[in-house]
Amino acid sequence: MLAFRPTADPAPSPGERAPWLARLDARDRAMLVALAAAPRTPAERRLWRGVTHLGGSRATILLCLLPLLAGAGAPGGASWRVGVATATIVVLSHLLVQLVKRTVGRPRPSAATGIAAQVLAPDRFSFPSGHAAAAMSVALGYAVGAPALLPVLALAALVVGLSRAVLGVHYLGDVLAGQLLAVVAALLLRLAGLA
């Protein structure tokens, strides 16, 4: 059974929020408890930690650079276009994520539910998930060069996002919002003719 601890900055009471937002927050917390509190073997925890790092900055930067390096001899070629599209989507989605994160200021689940995160959180804000946005941005960028792979790439990005909730650093709503911001960034860039 989980022990919940009170927080220094308690969430607003349901009466202080819109009723739909309070219901959404309650569902988000319930899903997090179900995902993050499920018993896991050490091997399962290692697997989820490995998956989650695919949305981290090191993996994201590497995945942006790989197509650029592959196409370095032929700027304007297919690999080069994929690299530029991927990097551009990642940068724009990251800017959107940081803008929303700093505006909303939703605390991490560990501060609100007492569930200990199983990986280090990069900052104190939960909404939206930057890892989920980064993974989806890379998937959408790579799909520029291989549209047929989009379902597989998007599925991989969805699993990276799920790992953030399984490891207790984000609510599922944070993950979905991050992924949506990546889609918005990709659509904006496509409309502008840049991706």
N, C-alpha and C positions, 0 to 999 in steps of 0.2 A: 504494500500500500504506500502511496506517495504521501510525503509530508509537505505541505505547502507553507511557506514562510511569508509573513507580511513584508511588503516592500516599503522603502523610504518614500517613494513617490507613487502612492496608490493610483490605480486607474480611476477615471471619473466614474461615479456611480451611474447606473443605467438611466436614472432620471435626468442626468446632466447631458446625455447624448441622445441623438435621435434614436427612436425605438428600433429601426431597422439596423442601425449601426451597432447597437447593443446586442441584438440577436446575432449579427454577423460575427462580432467579437467573441461571443459565447461559443458559437460553433467552431470558430477558429481555435479557441483554447481547448475545446473538447477533442478536436481532431489531433491537435498537437500532443495532448496527454496520451491519446491512443497510440500515436506513432512513436513518440519519444520514450514512453514509459514501457513499451513492450520489451520483454526480456530478450537479450541477444547474447550469442556466444562471443568470445574475444575475436574469433575469425570474422564473424559478421560485422562487428564494430570496425575492425581494420578495413574490411571491404568498403563499408559506407564512408569511412574517412578518406580512403583512396579516391572514391567516386567524387566526393565533395570537392577535393582539391582540383579536379578538372575544370571547375568554374572559378578557381582562384587566379590571382594576377599572373603568377609565373606561367601556368598552363595557357592562359588566355593570350599573353604576349607571344609565347612560343607558337601557338596555333595561328596567330596573325602573321608572324614572320615567316613561317614555313612556305606558304605559297609565294611570298615576295622573294625569298631566297631561291626557290625553284625557278622563278621567272626572271631572276636578276639579269640574265643575258638577253632577255627579250621583253623590256618594258612595253606594256600595251598588249602582251600576249595573254592567253587564258589564265595562267597561274598568277600573273601579275594582277590581272583584274580581280581575281578571287581574293588575293591578299589585300588589295586596296579596299575592296568592298567590305571584307571582314573587319579590317582595322577601323574603317569609317563607321560601320554600324556599332562596333564595340565602343568607340569613343563617344558617339552621340548617345547611346543607351546609358553609358556610365555617367555622362553629364545629367541626363534626365533622372537617373536613380539618385544621384547625390542631391539634386535640387529637391526632389520629393522627400528624400530621407530627412534632410535638414528642415524642411517645412513641416512635415507631419510629426517627426520626433517620437515615434512609437518605440517604447523600450523593448529590449530583447525579451524573449519568453522567460529566461531565467530570472529576470527582475520581477516579472508579473505572476509567474506560476510556481516558482520554486523548483522547476525542473532544471537540473544542472546541464549546461551545454557540454557536449562530448568533444568539441573542438574549440579552439580559440576564436572568439568573435572578433572581426576586424575593427569594429567600432561599437558604440552603445545603442545604435539605432537599428530597428528591425525591419521597418517598412520603407521601401520594398527590398527584396533580396538582390544584392549586386551579383552574387555568384550565379543565381538563376538567370539574371539578365545577360551576364557575360556568356554563359553556356549557350543560351538561345541565340545571342548575337553571332557567335561563331558558327552555329548551325545554319543560320540564315545567310551568313556571308559565304560559307562554303557551297551552299545550294545555288548561289549565283553561277558557279561553274558546273555544277552537277545537279540540276533541278530534280532528277529522278531519285536522288539520294535524300531529298528533304524529309520524307517520313522517317527514315532511319536516324538521320541527324537530329531531327526534332525529338524523337523518342529518347535518344541519348541525353539531350538537353533537359528533357522532362525528368529523367532519372537523377541527373545532377541536382536539379531543383528539389526533388523529393528528398534527397539526402540531407538537405539543409533542415528540413522538418524532422526527419528521423534522428538527426544528431542534436536536435533541440536548440538550434540557433535562430530559427525562423518559424513563424506560423505558415501554414499553407497559403493563406491569403497574401502574405509577403512574397512568397515564391511566385504565385500566379501574377501578381502585380509586376514583379521584376521581368517575368517572361513577356508580359503584355507590353512593357516599355521597350523591350528589344524588338518586338514586332512593329510597334509604332515607329521606332527609329529606322528600321528597315524600309517601312512604307514611305516615310518622309524622304529618305534618301533616294528611293526609287522614283518617287514623284518628281524629285529635283533632278533626276537623270544621273545621279552620282553612284548608284549601286544597281 
